[in-house]
Amino acid sequence: MAVQKSKVTRSRRGMRRSHDSLPKAAISTDETTGERHRRHHMTPDGFHKGRQIVQGDND
């Protein structure tokens, strides 16, 4: 098993971990409904790129 030769400082540890965080999800606004949604995903109402692709139960 590998054993470190000397202590890794908080600064070095932080520098190594600086790229481990997940990026924020890109958010878009639908042209037709104006709803906010994740890029390349449909809106909760079933719209994508201004077209309705899934029929919902909107009674």
Biopython code that builds the backbone (N, CA, C, O; Angstrom):
import numpy as np
from Bio.PDB.StructureBuilder import StructureBuilder

atoms = [
    (1, "MET", "N", (0.836, -1.180, 0.000)),
    (1, "MET", "CA", (0.000, 0.000, 0.000)),
    (1, "MET", "C", (0.880, 1.242, 0.000)),
    (1, "MET", "O", (1.901, 1.290, 0.686)),
    (2, "ALA", "N", (0.480, 2.243, -0.771)),
    (2, "ALA", "CA", (1.272, 3.472, -0.865)),
    (2, "ALA", "C", (1.109, 4.312, 0.391)),
    (2, "ALA", "O", (0.005, 4.484, 0.907)),
    (3, "VAL", "N", (2.233, 4.830, 0.870)),
    (3, "VAL", "CA", (2.230, 5.695, 2.046)),
    (3, "VAL", "C", (2.912, 6.997, 1.654)),
    (3, "VAL", "O", (3.999, 6.996, 1.077)),
    (4, "GLN", "N", (2.254, 8.110, 1.976)),
    (4, "GLN", "CA", (2.835, 9.400, 1.597)),
    (4, "GLN", "C", (4.117, 9.664, 2.366)),
    (4, "GLN", "O", (4.265, 9.246, 3.514)),
    (5, "LYS", "N", (5.041, 10.364, 1.719)),
    (5, "LYS", "CA", (6.338, 10.640, 2.316)),
    (5, "LYS", "C", (6.259, 11.802, 3.299)),
    (5, "LYS", "O", (6.968, 11.821, 4.305)),
    (6, "SER", "N", (5.387, 12.778, 3.002)),
    (6, "SER", "CA", (5.217, 13.910, 3.900)),
    (6, "SER", "C", (3.766, 14.373, 3.862)),
    (6, "SER", "O", (3.005, 14.018, 2.962)),
    (7, "LYS", "N", (3.401, 15.178, 4.865)),
    (7, "LYS", "CA", (2.018, 15.623, 4.994)),
    (7, "LYS", "C", (1.623, 16.543, 3.831)),
    (7, "LYS", "O", (2.398, 17.404, 3.414)),
    (8, "VAL", "N", (0.427, 16.346, 3.329)),
    (8, "VAL", "CA", (-0.112, 17.224, 2.293)),
    (8, "VAL", "C", (-0.820, 18.372, 3.001)),
    (8, "VAL", "O", (-1.714, 18.149, 3.818)),
    (9, "THR", "N", (-0.416, 19.599, 2.685)),
    (9, "THR", "CA", (-0.988, 20.761, 3.363)),
    (9, "THR", "C", (-2.421, 21.004, 2.907)),
    (9, "THR", "O", (-2.854, 20.487, 1.878)),
    (10, "ARG", "N", (-3.149, 21.796, 3.685)),
    (10, "ARG", "CA", (-4.523, 22.149, 3.324)),
    (10, "ARG", "C", (-4.562, 22.864, 1.973)),
    (10, "ARG", "O", (-5.497, 22.682, 1.192)),
    (11, "SER", "N", (-3.546, 23.672, 1.707)),
    (11, "SER", "CA", (-3.485, 24.405, 0.444)),
    (11, "SER", "C", (-3.321, 23.446, -0.740)),
    (11, "SER", "O", (-4.040, 23.553, -1.734)),
    (12, "ARG", "N", (-2.386, 22.522, -0.630)),
    (12, "ARG", "CA", (-2.163, 21.549, -1.711)),
    (12, "ARG", "C", (-3.389, 20.675, -1.919)),
    (12, "ARG", "O", (-3.770, 20.393, -3.055)),
    (13, "ARG", "N", (-4.006, 20.248, -0.825)),
    (13, "ARG", "CA", (-5.201, 19.416, -0.916)),
    (13, "ARG", "C", (-6.318, 20.179, -1.621)),
    (13, "ARG", "O", (-7.017, 19.625, -2.470)),
    (14, "GLY", "N", (-6.483, 21.450, -1.268)),
    (14, "GLY", "CA", (-7.508, 22.289, -1.896)),
    (14, "GLY", "C", (-7.240, 22.506, -3.374)),
    (14, "GLY", "O", (-8.169, 22.506, -4.182)),
    (15, "MET", "N", (-5.962, 22.692, -3.738)),
    (15, "MET", "CA", (-5.623, 22.869, -5.155)),
    (15, "MET", "C", (-5.957, 21.618, -5.952)),
    (15, "MET", "O", (-6.423, 21.711, -7.088)),
    (16, "ARG", "N", (-5.723, 20.456, -5.371)),
    (16, "ARG", "CA", (-6.027, 19.209, -6.059)),
    (16, "ARG", "C", (-7.535, 19.038, -6.230)),
    (16, "ARG", "O", (-7.986, 18.535, -7.260)),
    (17, "ARG", "N", (-8.307, 19.444, -5.247)),
    (17, "ARG", "CA", (-9.763, 19.266, -5.270)),
    (17, "ARG", "C", (-10.498, 20.389, -6.011)),
    (17, "ARG", "O", (-11.719, 20.327, -6.150)),
    (18, "SER", "N", (-9.793, 21.394, -6.480)),
    (18, "SER", "CA", (-10.455, 22.568, -7.051)),
    (18, "SER", "C", (-11.275, 22.243, -8.288)),
    (18, "SER", "O", (-12.216, 22.973, -8.601)),
    (19, "HIS", "N", (-10.949, 21.175, -8.997)),
    (19, "HIS", "CA", (-11.669, 20.837, -10.221)),
    (19, "HIS", "C", (-12.683, 19.717, -10.013)),
    (19, "HIS", "O", (-13.266, 19.233, -10.983)),
    (20, "ASP", "N", (-12.905, 19.298, -8.778)),
    (20, "ASP", "CA", (-13.808, 18.175, -8.506)),
    (20, "ASP", "C", (-15.281, 18.565, -8.454)),
    (20, "ASP", "O", (-16.142, 17.687, -8.509)),
    (21, "SER", "N", (-15.599, 19.855, -8.350)),
    (21, "SER", "CA", (-16.990, 20.252, -8.212)),
    (21, "SER", "C", (-17.727, 20.090, -9.539)),
    (21, "SER", "O", (-17.122, 20.168, -10.608)),
    (22, "LEU", "N", (-19.034, 19.865, -9.461)),
    (22, "LEU", "CA", (-19.851, 19.708, -10.654)),
    (22, "LEU", "C", (-20.248, 21.082, -11.191)),
    (22, "LEU", "O", (-20.512, 21.993, -10.407)),
    (23, "PRO", "N", (-20.294, 21.246, -12.515)),
    (23, "PRO", "CA", (-20.692, 22.537, -13.075)),
    (23, "PRO", "C", (-22.194, 22.758, -12.892)),
    (23, "PRO", "O", (-22.957, 21.803, -12.748)),
    (24, "LYS", "N", (-22.603, 24.008, -12.900)),
    (24, "LYS", "CA", (-24.020, 24.336, -12.816)),
    (24, "LYS", "C", (-24.717, 23.933, -14.107)),
    (24, "LYS", "O", (-24.141, 24.051, -15.188)),
    (25, "ALA", "N", (-25.950, 23.460, -14.001)),
    (25, "ALA", "CA", (-26.721, 23.063, -15.176)),
    (25, "ALA", "C", (-27.092, 24.305, -15.985)),
    (25, "ALA", "O", (-27.505, 25.318, -15.422)),
    (26, "ALA", "N", (-26.942, 24.221, -17.309)),
    (26, "ALA", "CA", (-27.306, 25.330, -18.184)),
    (26, "ALA", "C", (-28.829, 25.381, -18.307)),
    (26, "ALA", "O", (-29.475, 24.362, -18.555)),
    (27, "ILE", "N", (-29.391, 26.569, -18.132)),
    (27, "ILE", "CA", (-30.833, 26.752, -18.149)),
    (27, "ILE", "C", (-31.226, 27.557, -19.388)),
    (27, "ILE", "O", (-30.571, 28.540, -19.733)),
    (28, "SER", "N", (-32.301, 27.129, -20.052)),
    (28, "SER", "CA", (-32.826, 27.837, -21.221)),
    (28, "SER", "C", (-34.277, 28.222, -20.976)),
    (28, "SER", "O", (-34.929, 27.721, -20.060)),
    (29, "THR", "N", (-34.765, 29.125, -21.818)),
    (29, "THR", "CA", (-36.167, 29.525, -21.767)),
    (29, "THR", "C", (-36.837, 29.091, -23.062)),
    (29, "THR", "O", (-36.333, 29.373, -24.149)),
    (30, "ASP", "N", (-37.975, 28.404, -22.950)),
    (30, "ASP", "CA", (-38.690, 27.935, -24.134)),
    (30, "ASP", "C", (-39.283, 29.114, -24.885)),
    (30, "ASP", "O", (-39.792, 30.055, -24.277)),
    (31, "GLU", "N", (-39.214, 29.059, -26.219)),
    (31, "GLU", "CA", (-39.701, 30.162, -27.054)),
    (31, "GLU", "C", (-41.214, 30.326, -26.960)),
    (31, "GLU", "O", (-41.717, 31.449, -26.934)),
    (32, "THR", "N", (-41.937, 29.218, -26.909)),
    (32, "THR", "CA", (-43.393, 29.254, -26.954)),
    (32, "THR", "C", (-44.007, 29.568, -25.601)),
    (32, "THR", "O", (-44.798, 30.503, -25.473)),
    (33, "THR", "N", (-43.639, 28.782, -24.585)),
    (33, "THR", "CA", (-44.288, 28.917, -23.276)),
    (33, "THR", "C", (-43.554, 29.858, -22.331)),
    (33, "THR", "O", (-44.147, 30.341, -21.367)),
    (34, "GLY", "N", (-42.286, 30.126, -22.584)),
    (34, "GLY", "CA", (-41.512, 30.984, -21.695)),
    (34, "GLY", "C", (-41.044, 30.265, -20.448)),
    (34, "GLY", "O", (-40.517, 30.893, -19.530)),
    (35, "GLU", "N", (-41.230, 28.947, -20.403)),
    (35, "GLU", "CA", (-40.812, 28.170, -19.227)),
    (35, "GLU", "C", (-39.303, 27.974, -19.210)),
    (35, "GLU", "O", (-38.654, 27.928, -20.255)),
    (36, "ARG", "N", (-38.766, 27.860, -18.021)),
    (36, "ARG", "CA", (-37.339, 27.595, -17.852)),
    (36, "ARG", "C", (-37.139, 26.084, -17.792)),
    (36, "ARG", "O", (-37.924, 25.370, -17.167)),
    (37, "HIS", "N", (-36.069, 25.598, -18.454)),
    (37, "HIS", "CA", (-35.790, 24.168, -18.452)),
    (37, "HIS", "C", (-34.302, 23.954, -18.690)),
    (37, "HIS", "O", (-33.597, 24.869, -19.115)),
    (38, "ARG", "N", (-33.827, 22.738, -18.414)),
    (38, "ARG", "CA", (-32.430, 22.390, -18.682)),
    (38, "ARG", "C", (-32.209, 22.285, -20.179)),
    (38, "ARG", "O", (-33.107, 21.875, -20.915)),
    (39, "ARG", "N", (-31.021, 22.654, -20.634)),
    (39, "ARG", "CA", (-30.703, 22.576, -22.056)),
    (39, "ARG", "C", (-30.870, 21.141, -22.548)),
    (39, "ARG", "O", (-30.512, 20.190, -21.854)),
    (40, "HIS", "N", (-31.417, 20.997, -23.754)),
    (40, "HIS", "CA", (-31.613, 19.696, -24.407)),
    (40, "HIS", "C", (-32.598, 18.803, -23.657)),
    (40, "HIS", "O", (-32.582, 17.585, -23.837)),
    (41, "HIS", "N", (-33.452, 19.387, -22.823)),
    (41, "HIS", "CA", (-34.517, 18.655, -22.144)),
    (41, "HIS", "C", (-35.827, 19.380, -22.427)),
    (41, "HIS", "O", (-35.833, 20.571, -22.742)),
    (42, "MET", "N", (-36.931, 18.655, -22.313)),
    (42, "MET", "CA", (-38.216, 19.308, -22.540)),
    (42, "MET", "C", (-38.682, 20.013, -21.265)),
    (42, "MET", "O", (-38.194, 19.743, -20.167)),
    (43, "THR", "N", (-39.644, 20.925, -21.447)),
    (43, "THR", "CA", (-40.220, 21.626, -20.298)),
    (43, "THR", "C", (-41.202, 20.701, -19.588)),
    (43, "THR", "O", (-41.581, 19.670, -20.144)),
    (44, "PRO", "N", (-41.617, 21.040, -18.388)),
    (44, "PRO", "CA", (-42.608, 20.207, -17.688)),
    (44, "PRO", "C", (-43.919, 20.049, -18.464)),
    (44, "PRO", "O", (-44.620, 19.053, -18.283)),
    (45, "ASP", "N", (-44.265, 21.020, -19.329)),
    (45, "ASP", "CA", (-45.492, 20.934, -20.131)),
    (45, "ASP", "C", (-45.314, 20.112, -21.396)),
    (45, "ASP", "O", (-46.287, 19.882, -22.114)),
    (46, "GLY", "N", (-44.094, 19.662, -21.691)),
    (46, "GLY", "CA", (-43.865, 18.813, -22.849)),
    (46, "GLY", "C", (-43.384, 19.536, -24.089)),
    (46, "GLY", "O", (-43.456, 18.978, -25.184)),
    (47, "PHE", "N", (-42.891, 20.774, -23.955)),
    (47, "PHE", "CA", (-42.403, 21.529, -25.098)),
    (47, "PHE", "C", (-40.889, 21.406, -25.213)),
    (47, "PHE", "O", (-40.179, 21.321, -24.211)),
    (48, "HIS", "N", (-40.403, 21.398, -26.474)),
    (48, "HIS", "CA", (-38.963, 21.401, -26.731)),
    (48, "HIS", "C", (-38.732, 22.165, -28.024)),
    (48, "HIS", "O", (-39.322, 21.831, -29.051)),
    (49, "LYS", "N", (-37.903, 23.163, -27.991)),
    (49, "LYS", "CA", (-37.592, 24.001, -29.160)),
    (49, "LYS", "C", (-38.859, 24.597, -29.771)),
    (49, "LYS", "O", (-38.980, 24.681, -30.994)),
    (50, "GLY", "N", (-39.789, 25.006, -28.934)),
    (50, "GLY", "CA", (-40.990, 25.664, -29.414)),
    (50, "GLY", "C", (-42.091, 24.748, -29.902)),
    (50, "GLY", "O", (-43.160, 25.229, -30.277)),
    (51, "ARG", "N", (-41.865, 23.435, -29.909)),
    (51, "ARG", "CA", (-42.877, 22.484, -30.361)),
    (51, "ARG", "C", (-43.305, 21.604, -29.207)),
    (51, "ARG", "O", (-42.492, 21.251, -28.353)),
    (52, "GLN", "N", (-44.602, 21.243, -29.178)),
    (52, "GLN", "CA", (-45.072, 20.324, -28.147)),
    (52, "GLN", "C", (-44.771, 18.910, -28.605)),
    (52, "GLN", "O", (-45.251, 18.476, -29.652)),
    (53, "ILE", "N", (-43.966, 18.179, -27.815)),
    (53, "ILE", "CA", (-43.571, 16.834, -28.210)),
    (53, "ILE", "C", (-44.274, 15.763, -27.382)),
    (53, "ILE", "O", (-44.302, 14.597, -27.777)),
    (54, "VAL", "N", (-44.839, 16.140, -26.246)),
    (54, "VAL", "CA", (-45.562, 15.194, -25.392)),
    (54, "VAL", "C", (-46.873, 15.840, -24.974)),
    (54, "VAL", "O", (-46.892, 16.975, -24.498)),
    (55, "GLN", "N", (-47.970, 15.111, -25.155)),
    (55, "GLN", "CA", (-49.266, 15.605, -24.720)),
    (55, "GLN", "C", (-49.408, 15.393, -23.212)),
    (55, "GLN", "O", (-49.143, 14.299, -22.713)),
    (56, "GLY", "N", (-49.821, 16.426, -22.492)),
    (56, "GLY", "CA", (-50.009, 16.332, -21.059)),
    (56, "GLY", "C", (-51.470, 16.280, -20.685)),
    (56, "GLY", "O", (-52.342, 16.424, -21.542)),
    (57, "ASP", "N", (-51.743, 16.075, -19.414)),
    (57, "ASP", "CA", (-53.126, 16.076, -18.904)),
    (57, "ASP", "C", (-53.451, 17.480, -18.415)),
    (57, "ASP", "O", (-53.485, 17.722, -17.208)),
    (58, "ASN", "N", (-53.687, 18.392, -19.324)),
    (58, "ASN", "CA", (-54.017, 19.764, -18.963)),
    (58, "ASN", "C", (-55.532, 19.976, -19.064)),
    (58, "ASN", "O", (-56.017, 20.607, -20.004)),
    (59, "ASP", "N", (-56.267, 19.446, -18.092)),
    (59, "ASP", "CA", (-57.727, 19.564, -18.093)),
    (59, "ASP", "C", (-58.169, 20.845, -17.470)),
    (59, "ASP", "O", (-59.369, 21.109, -17.387)),
]
sb = StructureBuilder()
sb.init_structure("model")
sb.init_model(0)
sb.init_chain("A")
sb.init_seg("    ")
for serial, (resi, resn, name, xyz) in enumerate(atoms, 1):
    if name == "N":
        sb.init_residue(resn, " ", resi, " ")
    sb.init_atom(name, np.array(xyz, "f"), 0.0, 1.0, " ", f" {name:<3s}", serial, name[0])
structure = sb.get_structure()
